[in-house]
Amino acid sequence: MVVTCDIQFHQNEFGTYFSGQLVDGSVVLKADKPKDVKAVILNISGFAITKWREKRFNKKRTYFGREDYMESKTFLMGSETSQKYTIQSGIHTYNFACKLPENCPTSFEGLHGCIRYIVKVTLVIPWKFNQTYSRGFTVMKMLDLNYESPQLKVPSTSENYRSYCCGPCKTEPLKVQVQLPQTGYVPGQRIPVNALVINNTNIPVAEVHYALVMVVRYSGQAVQQNSCLERITMATAKGGSVLRNCTRSLTQELLVPATPPTCLRSCGIIRITYQVEVEARMKGWYSSQTITIPILIGNVPLWQTPPVIQQQPRSSRMPIVSEEVILEGDENAVDCFKVEEEVGNGVQNEREIAGVDVQSPVDLYPELPPPSYEESSHTLRGDINEDDLHAFGPCEFAPLYPVYTLPLTLAPTAPVTPEPTRDGYINQNFQNDKM
């Protein structure tokens, strides 16, 4: 006798949701013959975990952390006290609906930790091992760049100087200036990065290297006070060389791939930040010079006509701790399991609990082209069944993130420098010194 389970999401093929929205779907059990079980349990959970090992003084120590964001348990068949329940042959369908908490962090799979949301169905069989069927889904915390700092729309500039020692002498400084037209972007946009290299040294710059970098900080429990970093290069580009005693302005574009938004506050044990790095690589054995500019990656782009609303987006308000699962199935199933949420002097109505007032980016910005949802190529695929010894069905899961097809909202304002030749123009002050 065989029992199969299919977990489906209603009107959401890929299972992608924003925090605060309603996750609704169905559990379809198929049995070719009657099968005895104690119970069939539906679990919907969301959590973050971290784990890594460090070696110090010839001793290895393991660090870990965990945060839970939602947890629900509902009996589709049977109960805690039932002895035996028979799944009749045929197809049994159970609909469920669960409202996500307002402040859920975005799904993420990394080297030393993850943020996961899972729907799991367990067939409890006391006289044999349990059978589990799981399906992961993607949750995104809305990060609307239009409601973040106004500084995101302002060009950002960073510069640095460095001198090199040639024997007993010291060279004139190498100046590198980097400018971005804005510091807020979404996946699918291209970041125009302008680098102005003023090479006053007698050492050529062999190459100017551009990189978009994702930095993930994993933390353990608060009492451990330990963390580790994962540095991921998402996109790279190469510029030309700069001759000695010459100046050159170089511009390259970095494509922002599918990636989770910046996460600084919603998760206490996993923090995600992004930065643009420009490295002037010197010829020979001389060390390079690197300049870094932090940027903010969101999932709603800067738009020319932001909506007029009476309150801030729901993602920026304080989280409301509540859980709700509504079940509908055949005559043998539990009719309803619901934890209502008290607000003010009363209880929210069913429409508000269902989360229908939570809007997507397309609802907030009707003129905004709808995004596609893609898997991140620079992060990992997680095993959602790693804790279950007798799991059935697919085990790998990768979150899907929105990717937009739209131009840069603001025009770049790169420094203008004359460049009559391919390798730049000669610094006049040094030319005069040689005469």
C-alpha positions as CSV (number, residue, x, y, z in Angstrom):
1,M,0.0,0.0,0.0
2,V,1.3,3.4,-1.0
3,V,0.3,6.9,0.2
4,T,1.7,9.9,-1.7
5,C,1.4,13.5,-0.7
6,D,1.4,16.6,-2.9
7,I,1.6,20.1,-1.3
8,Q,0.3,22.9,-3.5
9,F,0.0,26.6,-3.2
10,H,-3.1,28.3,-4.6
11,Q,-2.5,30.8,-7.4
12,N,1.2,30.8,-6.6
13,E,3.1,28.3,-8.7
14,F,6.5,29.0,-7.2
15,G,5.4,29.7,-3.6
16,T,6.7,33.3,-3.2
17,Y,5.2,35.6,-0.6
18,F,5.8,38.9,1.2
19,S,5.8,39.0,4.9
20,G,2.3,39.7,6.2
21,Q,0.6,38.0,3.3
22,L,-1.6,34.9,3.4
23,V,-0.1,31.5,2.5
24,D,-2.9,29.3,1.2
25,G,-2.8,26.0,-0.5
26,S,-3.8,22.4,-0.3
27,V,-2.5,19.0,0.8
28,V,-3.5,16.2,-1.5
29,L,-3.2,12.6,-0.1
30,K,-3.5,9.7,-2.5
31,A,-3.8,6.1,-1.3
32,D,-4.1,3.0,-3.5
33,K,-5.3,0.9,-0.5
34,P,-6.6,1.7,3.0
35,K,-3.7,2.6,5.3
36,D,-3.7,2.7,9.1
37,V,-2.0,5.7,10.8
38,K,-2.2,7.3,14.2
39,A,-2.5,10.8,12.8
40,V,-1.6,13.1,9.8
41,I,-0.1,16.4,11.0
42,L,0.4,19.6,9.1
43,N,3.3,21.8,10.3
44,I,4.1,25.3,8.9
45,S,7.3,26.8,10.3
46,G,9.7,29.6,9.8
47,F,13.1,29.9,11.4
48,A,16.7,30.9,11.0
49,I,19.7,28.7,12.1
50,T,23.5,29.2,12.0
51,K,26.2,26.7,12.6
52,W,30.0,26.8,12.0
53,R,33.2,25.4,13.5
54,E,36.4,27.2,14.5
55,K,39.8,25.9,15.5
56,R,41.7,27.7,18.2
57,F,44.7,26.4,20.1
58,N,44.3,23.0,18.4
59,K,40.7,22.7,19.7
60,K,37.6,22.8,17.5
61,R,34.5,24.5,18.8
62,T,31.1,24.5,17.3
63,Y,29.0,27.7,17.3
64,F,25.3,27.8,16.6
65,G,22.2,30.0,16.8
66,R,18.5,29.8,16.1
67,E,15.5,32.1,15.8
68,D,11.9,31.1,15.3
69,Y,9.4,33.3,13.5
70,M,6.3,31.1,13.2
71,E,5.2,27.6,14.2
72,S,1.8,25.9,13.7
73,K,0.7,22.3,14.2
74,T,-2.6,21.0,13.0
75,F,-4.1,17.5,12.8
76,L,-5.5,16.7,9.4
77,M,-6.5,13.2,10.6
78,G,-6.5,11.7,14.1
79,S,-5.3,13.4,17.3
80,E,-2.8,13.1,20.1
81,T,-4.9,10.5,21.9
82,S,-6.2,8.5,18.9
83,Q,-4.9,5.0,18.6
84,K,-5.6,4.3,14.9
85,Y,-7.0,6.1,12.0
86,T,-7.6,4.6,8.5
87,I,-6.8,6.6,5.4
88,Q,-9.3,5.2,2.9
89,S,-8.3,4.5,-0.7
90,G,-8.7,7.4,-3.1
91,I,-7.8,11.1,-3.1
92,H,-8.2,13.3,0.0
93,T,-7.8,17.1,-0.3
94,Y,-7.3,19.5,2.7
95,N,-7.1,23.3,2.1
96,F,-5.0,25.4,4.5
97,A,-4.3,29.1,5.0
98,C,-1.7,30.7,7.2
99,K,-1.0,34.4,7.8
100,L,2.7,35.2,7.8
101,P,4.0,37.4,10.6
102,E,4.6,41.0,9.6
103,N,8.4,41.1,10.3
104,C,9.5,37.8,8.8
105,P,13.1,38.1,7.3
106,T,13.7,37.1,3.7
107,S,14.4,33.5,2.9
108,F,18.1,32.8,2.5
109,E,20.4,29.8,2.1
110,G,24.1,30.3,3.0
111,L,27.3,28.4,3.8
112,H,26.9,28.7,7.6
113,G,23.2,29.2,8.0
114,C,19.8,29.7,6.5
115,I,16.4,31.4,6.8
116,R,13.7,28.8,5.9
117,Y,10.0,28.5,5.7
118,I,8.6,25.0,5.3
119,V,5.2,23.3,5.0
120,K,5.5,19.7,6.3
121,V,3.0,16.8,6.3
122,T,3.8,13.9,8.7
123,L,2.1,10.5,8.7
124,V,2.5,9.3,12.3
125,I,2.9,5.5,12.4
126,P,3.9,4.3,16.0
127,W,4.6,0.7,14.9
128,K,6.9,1.9,12.1
129,F,8.9,5.0,11.1
130,N,6.9,8.2,10.3
131,Q,6.6,9.4,6.7
132,T,7.2,13.1,6.1
133,Y,6.6,15.2,3.0
134,S,8.0,18.8,2.9
135,R,7.9,21.8,0.6
136,G,9.7,25.0,1.1
137,F,8.4,28.4,0.1
138,T,10.0,31.8,-0.3
139,V,9.1,34.7,2.1
140,M,10.4,38.2,1.4
141,K,10.4,41.1,3.7
142,M,9.5,44.1,1.6
143,L,12.3,46.6,1.4
144,D,10.9,49.6,-0.6
145,L,13.7,51.9,-1.5
146,N,11.3,54.8,-1.9
147,Y,10.7,54.8,1.9
148,E,14.3,54.4,2.9
149,S,16.8,57.2,3.4
150,P,16.6,60.0,0.8
151,Q,20.4,59.7,0.5
152,L,19.9,56.6,-1.7
153,K,19.1,58.9,-4.6
154,V,22.1,61.1,-4.1
155,P,25.4,60.3,-5.9
156,S,28.0,58.8,-3.6
157,T,31.8,59.4,-3.9
158,S,34.7,57.9,-2.1
159,E,38.4,58.5,-2.7
160,N,41.8,57.4,-1.3
161,Y,45.4,58.2,-1.6
162,R,48.4,55.9,-1.4
163,S,52.2,56.2,-1.9
164,Y,54.7,53.5,-2.6
165,C,58.3,53.1,-1.5
166,C,60.9,52.6,-4.1
167,G,64.1,51.9,-2.2
168,P,64.9,54.9,0.0
169,C,62.5,57.1,-1.9
170,K,58.7,57.5,-1.7
171,T,56.5,58.0,-4.7
172,E,53.9,60.7,-5.2
173,P,50.4,59.5,-4.2
174,L,48.1,57.4,-6.3
175,K,44.6,58.8,-6.1
176,V,41.6,56.7,-6.8
177,Q,38.1,58.3,-6.8
178,V,35.0,56.2,-7.2
179,Q,31.5,57.5,-7.8
180,L,28.0,55.9,-8.0
181,P,24.9,57.8,-9.3
182,Q,22.9,56.4,-6.4
183,T,23.2,53.8,-3.6
184,G,19.9,52.0,-3.8
185,Y,19.3,49.2,-6.4
186,V,17.2,46.1,-7.0
187,P,18.1,42.9,-8.8
188,G,18.0,43.3,-12.5
189,Q,19.5,46.9,-12.5
190,R,23.0,47.7,-13.6
191,I,25.2,49.8,-11.4
192,P,27.4,52.3,-13.4
193,V,30.6,52.6,-11.5
194,N,33.0,55.4,-12.4
195,A,36.7,55.3,-11.3
196,L,38.9,58.3,-11.7
197,V,42.6,57.2,-11.4
198,I,45.2,59.9,-11.0
199,N,48.5,58.0,-11.1
200,N,51.2,60.4,-9.9
201,T,53.6,57.5,-9.3
202,N,56.2,56.0,-11.5
203,I,54.5,52.6,-11.3
204,P,51.8,51.7,-13.9
205,V,48.4,50.6,-12.9
206,A,48.0,47.2,-14.7
207,E,44.2,46.9,-14.3
208,V,41.2,48.4,-12.5
209,H,39.0,45.7,-11.2
210,Y,35.3,46.2,-10.3
211,A,33.2,43.9,-8.0
212,L,29.8,43.7,-6.4
213,V,30.2,41.9,-3.1
214,M,27.7,40.3,-0.7
215,V,28.9,40.1,2.9
216,V,27.0,37.7,5.2
217,R,27.6,37.8,9.0
218,Y,26.5,34.7,10.9
219,S,26.1,35.0,14.7
220,G,25.7,32.5,17.4
221,Q,23.7,32.7,20.6
222,A,24.0,36.0,22.5
223,V,26.0,34.4,25.3
224,Q,28.6,33.2,22.8
225,Q,29.4,36.6,21.3
226,N,30.9,35.0,18.2
227,S,30.4,35.5,14.5
228,C,31.9,34.5,11.2
229,L,31.8,36.2,7.8
230,E,31.1,34.9,4.3
231,R,32.2,37.1,1.4
232,I,30.6,36.3,-1.9
233,T,31.5,38.1,-5.2
234,M,28.3,38.4,-7.2
235,A,29.5,40.3,-10.3
236,T,32.9,41.5,-11.7
237,A,34.2,43.7,-14.4
238,K,37.6,44.8,-15.6
239,G,38.8,48.2,-16.7
240,G,41.9,49.3,-18.6
241,S,45.4,50.2,-17.4
242,V,46.7,53.6,-16.4
243,L,50.2,54.6,-17.3
244,R,52.6,56.2,-14.8
245,N,52.1,59.9,-14.3
246,C,48.8,59.8,-16.2
247,T,45.1,60.2,-15.3
248,R,42.3,58.2,-16.7
249,S,38.5,58.0,-16.1
250,L,37.0,54.5,-16.4
251,T,33.4,53.4,-16.2
252,Q,32.0,49.9,-16.0
253,E,28.6,48.5,-15.2
254,L,27.8,45.7,-12.6
255,L,24.6,43.8,-13.0
256,V,22.7,43.1,-9.8
257,P,21.7,39.4,-10.0
258,A,18.8,37.7,-8.2
259,T,19.7,38.1,-4.5
260,P,18.0,38.6,-1.1
261,P,17.6,42.3,0.0
262,T,19.8,43.9,2.6
263,C,19.0,42.4,6.0
264,L,20.2,44.3,9.1
265,R,17.4,44.2,11.6
266,S,14.8,41.6,10.8
267,C,17.1,38.6,11.7
268,G,19.3,38.7,14.7
269,I,21.7,35.9,13.7
270,I,22.1,36.5,9.9
271,R,23.0,40.0,8.6
272,I,23.3,40.6,4.8
273,T,25.0,43.7,3.4
274,Y,26.3,44.7,0.0
275,Q,29.2,46.8,-1.3
276,V,30.8,47.9,-4.5
277,E,34.6,47.5,-4.6
278,V,37.1,49.1,-7.0
279,E,40.6,47.8,-6.9
280,A,43.6,49.5,-8.7
281,R,46.0,46.6,-9.3
282,M,49.6,47.8,-9.6
283,K,52.1,46.3,-12.0
284,G,54.7,44.1,-10.4
285,W,54.8,43.2,-6.7
286,Y,53.3,46.4,-5.4
287,S,50.1,46.0,-3.4
288,S,46.8,47.1,-4.8
289,Q,44.6,50.0,-3.6
290,T,40.9,49.2,-2.9
291,I,37.9,51.5,-2.4
292,T,34.6,50.3,-1.0
293,I,31.2,52.0,-1.2
294,P,28.2,50.4,0.7
295,I,25.0,50.1,-1.2
296,L,21.4,49.0,-0.3
297,I,19.7,46.2,-2.2
298,G,15.9,46.2,-2.0
299,N,13.0,44.4,-3.7
300,V,11.0,47.5,-4.7
301,P,13.0,50.0,-6.9
302,L,13.3,53.7,-6.7
303,W,10.3,55.0,-8.7
304,Q,9.5,58.4,-10.2
305,T,5.9,58.5,-8.7
306,P,5.8,56.8,-5.3
307,P,2.3,56.1,-4.1
308,V,0.4,58.3,-1.7
309,I,-0.6,56.2,1.3
310,Q,-1.9,57.0,4.7
311,Q,0.7,55.0,6.6
312,Q,4.1,53.5,6.1
313,P,4.4,50.1,4.3
314,R,3.4,47.2,6.5
315,S,7.0,45.9,6.3
316,S,8.3,48.9,8.3
317,R,5.8,48.7,11.2
318,M,6.3,46.8,14.4
319,P,5.6,43.0,14.0
320,I,2.4,41.6,15.4
321,V,2.9,38.1,16.9
322,S,0.1,35.9,15.7
323,E,-0.5,32.6,14.0
324,E,-3.4,31.2,12.1
325,V,-4.2,28.0,10.2
326,I,-7.6,27.4,8.6
327,L,-8.3,23.9,7.3
328,E,-11.0,22.7,5.0
329,G,-11.1,19.0,4.0
330,D,-13.3,16.0,3.7
331,E,-15.8,15.0,6.4
332,N,-13.0,13.3,8.5
333,A,-10.8,16.4,8.8
334,V,-10.8,19.0,11.5
335,D,-13.0,21.8,10.2
336,C,-11.2,24.8,11.6
337,F,-8.2,25.7,13.8
338,K,-7.7,29.4,14.3
339,V,-5.9,31.7,16.8
340,E,-7.5,35.1,16.6
341,E,-5.5,38.2,17.1
342,E,-6.7,41.0,19.4
343,V,-6.1,44.6,18.2
344,G,-7.2,47.6,20.1
345,N,-10.5,47.1,21.7
346,G,-11.7,44.2,19.5
347,V,-10.6,41.3,17.3
348,Q,-9.6,41.7,13.7
349,N,-12.2,40.4,11.3
350,E,-11.5,37.4,9.1
351,R,-10.6,39.6,6.1
352,E,-7.9,41.4,8.0
353,I,-6.6,38.2,9.5
354,A,-6.4,36.7,6.1
355,G,-4.0,39.5,5.1
356,V,-5.8,40.8,2.1
357,D,-4.7,44.4,2.9
358,V,-1.1,43.5,2.3
359,Q,-0.1,44.8,-1.1
360,S,2.6,43.6,-3.4
361,P,5.0,46.0,-5.3
362,V,2.9,45.8,-8.4
363,D,-0.2,46.8,-6.5
364,L,1.6,49.8,-4.9
365,Y,3.1,50.9,-8.2
366,P,0.7,50.1,-11.2
367,E,3.2,51.5,-13.7
368,L,6.1,49.4,-12.4
369,P,6.9,46.4,-14.7
370,P,6.1,43.2,-12.9
371,P,9.3,41.3,-11.9
372,S,10.2,37.7,-12.7
373,Y,11.3,35.4,-9.9
374,E,14.7,33.7,-10.2
375,E,17.0,31.6,-8.1
376,S,20.2,33.2,-6.8
377,S,23.3,31.7,-8.6
378,H,25.8,32.8,-5.9
379,T,24.0,31.3,-2.9
380,L,23.4,27.6,-2.0
381,R,20.5,25.2,-2.4
382,G,19.3,24.0,1.0
383,D,18.2,20.5,2.1
384,I,14.8,21.0,3.8
385,N,14.7,17.3,4.8
386,E,18.0,17.2,6.6
387,D,16.4,16.6,10.0
388,D,14.1,13.8,8.7
389,L,15.5,10.3,8.3
390,H,12.4,9.0,6.4
391,A,11.5,11.9,4.1
392,F,9.8,11.5,0.7
393,G,9.8,13.8,-2.3
394,P,12.3,16.5,-3.3
395,C,14.7,17.7,-0.6
396,E,16.5,20.5,-2.3
397,F,15.1,24.0,-2.1
398,A,16.3,27.4,-3.4
399,P,14.5,30.7,-2.7
400,L,13.3,32.8,-5.6
401,Y,13.8,36.5,-5.6
402,P,12.2,39.3,-7.7
403,V,14.2,40.5,-10.7
404,Y,13.2,43.7,-12.5
405,T,13.8,44.8,-16.1
406,L,14.1,48.5,-15.9
407,P,16.7,51.3,-16.5
408,L,18.5,53.2,-13.8
409,T,16.2,55.7,-12.3
410,L,18.8,58.5,-12.0
411,A,21.3,59.6,-14.6
412,P,25.0,59.0,-13.6
413,T,27.0,62.0,-12.7
414,A,30.5,60.8,-13.2
415,P,33.4,63.3,-13.0
416,V,34.4,64.5,-16.4
417,T,38.0,64.4,-17.4
418,P,39.7,64.8,-20.8
419,E,40.8,61.6,-22.3
420,P,42.3,62.3,-25.8
421,T,44.2,59.0,-25.9
422,R,43.4,55.4,-25.0
423,D,45.6,55.3,-21.9
424,G,44.6,58.7,-20.5
425,Y,46.2,62.1,-20.5
426,I,49.6,63.0,-19.1
427,N,49.6,64.9,-15.8
428,Q,50.8,68.3,-16.7
429,N,52.5,69.2,-13.4
430,F,54.8,66.2,-13.8
431,Q,55.6,66.9,-17.4
432,N,56.7,70.4,-16.5
433,D,58.9,69.1,-13.7
434,K,60.8,67.0,-16.2
435,M,61.5,69.9,-18.5
